[in-house]
Each structure stands twice: as C-alpha cells, then as structure tokens.
Amino acid sequence: MRGRKPRLLQLALNDKWLLQQLARSQTRPWYQVQHARIVLAIAAGERVQTVASQLQCDPSTIWRVCRRYEQAGMVAVVERTQRAGCPLWISPPATGANCSTGLS
C-alpha cells in the first residue's frame, strides 16, 4: 500500500468500552458518535483516507479528532469544540428609548 504508515493511536484501558458504546449509540449527538468511530478505527490501524471515505468527512477532521484525543482523552470526544466564525446563537435585538423592538 502506498503512502506513510498510519500513526498508531493508543487507547486508554477504560476508553475502549466507552468509545464502543458511543459509536453504537442512536441517542447521542452525531458528532460524538462520529468522533468515537474515528478514534476506534484509527486505533485499529485503519488508514486516514479509508476512514474519511467511510465516514464521509475530510481527512483533516480525522487528524484533528485523533490529536485532540491524544491530548485530552475522552473529554475531546464528548465535548463540542469552539468553532471559528459566527456564534451558533443569535443575540436578541437591542432595546432602548429610541429603538423599537421586533422585526420590521
């Protein structure tokens, strides 16, 4: 097979069972399920390109999730990361003496 050998990802002893539960979950948020599947696949020795095509995501997502798991463990899989750009919520309209509320 061409390309570099995949960088091995070592799972903590207690994390494998938790990751398997997350990967099979139908009630958890999608990003948690996807991150768990990514970490399990890379730890099993699959190549980044293969995992990216199976999960229909960018290879940089695979690298980012794996590096975050190495640094922070299960917290990196479960927590949502801050995104660059606009916040996910819309701030309420300003109110004041000279401002009307609501949409025009």
N, C-alpha and C positions, 0 to 999 in steps of 0.2 A: 504494500500500500504506500502511496506517495505521501509526502509531507512529513512534518515533525511528529514524533511520538507524543501522544496526549500527556499532559502534566497530570500526574496522579493526585487525586483528591482523597485525603484520609478523613473518614467519618469518625466522629466520637462514638464510643461504645453505645451510649443510650440514644443517640440521634437516629440510628438506622431505623429502629422500630417506629419512632415518631414520624420520620420522613415517609415511611411506607404508608402510615395511616393518613397523613396529609395528602399523599399522591393519589389515594383511592377515594378521598372524600368527595361527596356531592353537595355538601352544605357549606364548606369553607369558601372564602373568596378565591376567584380564579387565579390571581397572582400567587397565592400561597400554594395552590395545587401545582401550578406550573413550576415554581421555584423548587418545590420538593422533587418533582420529576427530573428537573435539570440536575440537581445535586446527586440524586441516586444514579442517573445514567452516567454522569462523568466519573463518579466513584467506581462504577462497574467497569470502566475502561473504554467506554464508547467515545468516538471522536466528536469534536465540537460540531463539525459540519453535519454529521449524521443526526445528532440531537437537535440541531437547529432546524433541519428539514422536517424531522418527525413532529416537532412541537410548533412548527410554522412561526419561528421567531428569528431574529437576527443573531448571527454568531457572537456579536459583541454583548448581547444580553446574556448568553451562556457564560462568557468570560466574567462579566460583571457579577453575576449571581454567585459563581464559584469563588471569586476573590472575596466577596463580602462574607460568604460562609466561612472561609478560612480565617477571616479577621474577627468575626463576631459570633460565629456558631449559629445555633437555631434562631437567635434573635433576628439575624439577617434574612432568614427565610420567611418568618412570620410577620415582621413589621413592614409597613409600607414606607418606601423611601421618599424623600422630598424630591420633587421634580423641579427642573428649571423652568422658568417662564411664569405664566399667569397662575394664580392660586386656583384651586379646584372649586372655590365657592365665590359667590357674587356678593359684594358688600351692599348693604341696604342704601337706598337713596338718602342724600343729605336732607336734613330738615332744618328750618330756621325761620326767622321772621320774614325774610324776603324770598324764601324758596317754597314752592308748592310741592306737595308730596304726590306720589303716584306717577303713572305714565301719561304722557300727553296724547 
